[in-house]
């Protein structure tokens, strides 16, 4: 550990784990003799390239107000890995079942240039509520999460976010609701979103997103992103999003707010994009708009032969909305306002 007036720095190798570094930082944060300003001094963790083990069947937990930076020495997610298994079957509730969780006291977290993988393999039916296995949980409505050149890999519920987050040039893989949360605004820029095969066999449905966003807020925004998928069997339906089913006009959260902006979607995805699962889940807002709900603009479809075509918006599910140029301008202004305040 190296300390100065601006930051405490840890270098992580075979002899010092990430979990130990965060524990050391937490201890330092409680010791005024080690921190010049316990709330402002940045904690900076540098991961040596290679595979780093997480806490098996446990979470790594960071919950200090100090700004946190975790990055690899190479800034290459294919050279640096944090891996472990955790899931709902081991620990109940979202904040307890991830590889790494950032708690309610966090203010500013930056992750750069490495892979976080929850290695859990599904062994039961999804209805049994044991397969949820986040790679990362940002359990904080007021702080800010920034991720660049990262990879997040799991199966169900890979990324859970609250509050404000920005993912840039990242890769996210999973199969069911693998991006979700009670967020205000989460911007994904130039990211690759990939739906993987189900380890239990073919023909099971898959869903990238389940938004439970705050009332009237923009929710999950995908700008210039690419959505691809493995072959999950000829009878498998793959959707960009589905509803949790309990959002209402006056509910604090659980709004179905997802936007695709100039994204490319591979033809493995259902052309409806969204699903209310044959009317079994209520969708709110009932129709998308510029700032809320299920909406898209400029979507393109990538075919198996490599050609790309414009999305046929008439195929969009009834709750979805195709934005106009004016709608897009309104949404972009909201994004810029949010960026200036939080990003």
Secondary structure, DSSP 8 states (H G I E B T S, - for coil): -EE-SSEEEEEEBTTB-HHHHHHHHHHHHT-TTT-SSTTTSEEEEEE-SEEEE--TTS-EEE--SS-EEEEESS--TTTEEEEE---TTTS-SGGGSSSEEE-TT--EEEEES-EEEE-----S-GGGS--B--SEEE--SSSEEEEES-EEE-SBS-EEE-EEEEEES-EEEESEEEEEESEEEEEEES-EEEE---TT-SS--EEEEEE-B-TTS-EEEEES-EEEE----TT--EEEEE--S---TT-SS-B--EEEES-EEETTS-TT-EE-TTTTS--SSSS--SSSSEEEES-EEE-TTS-EEE--GGGS-TT-EE--HHHHHHHHHHHHHHHHHH-
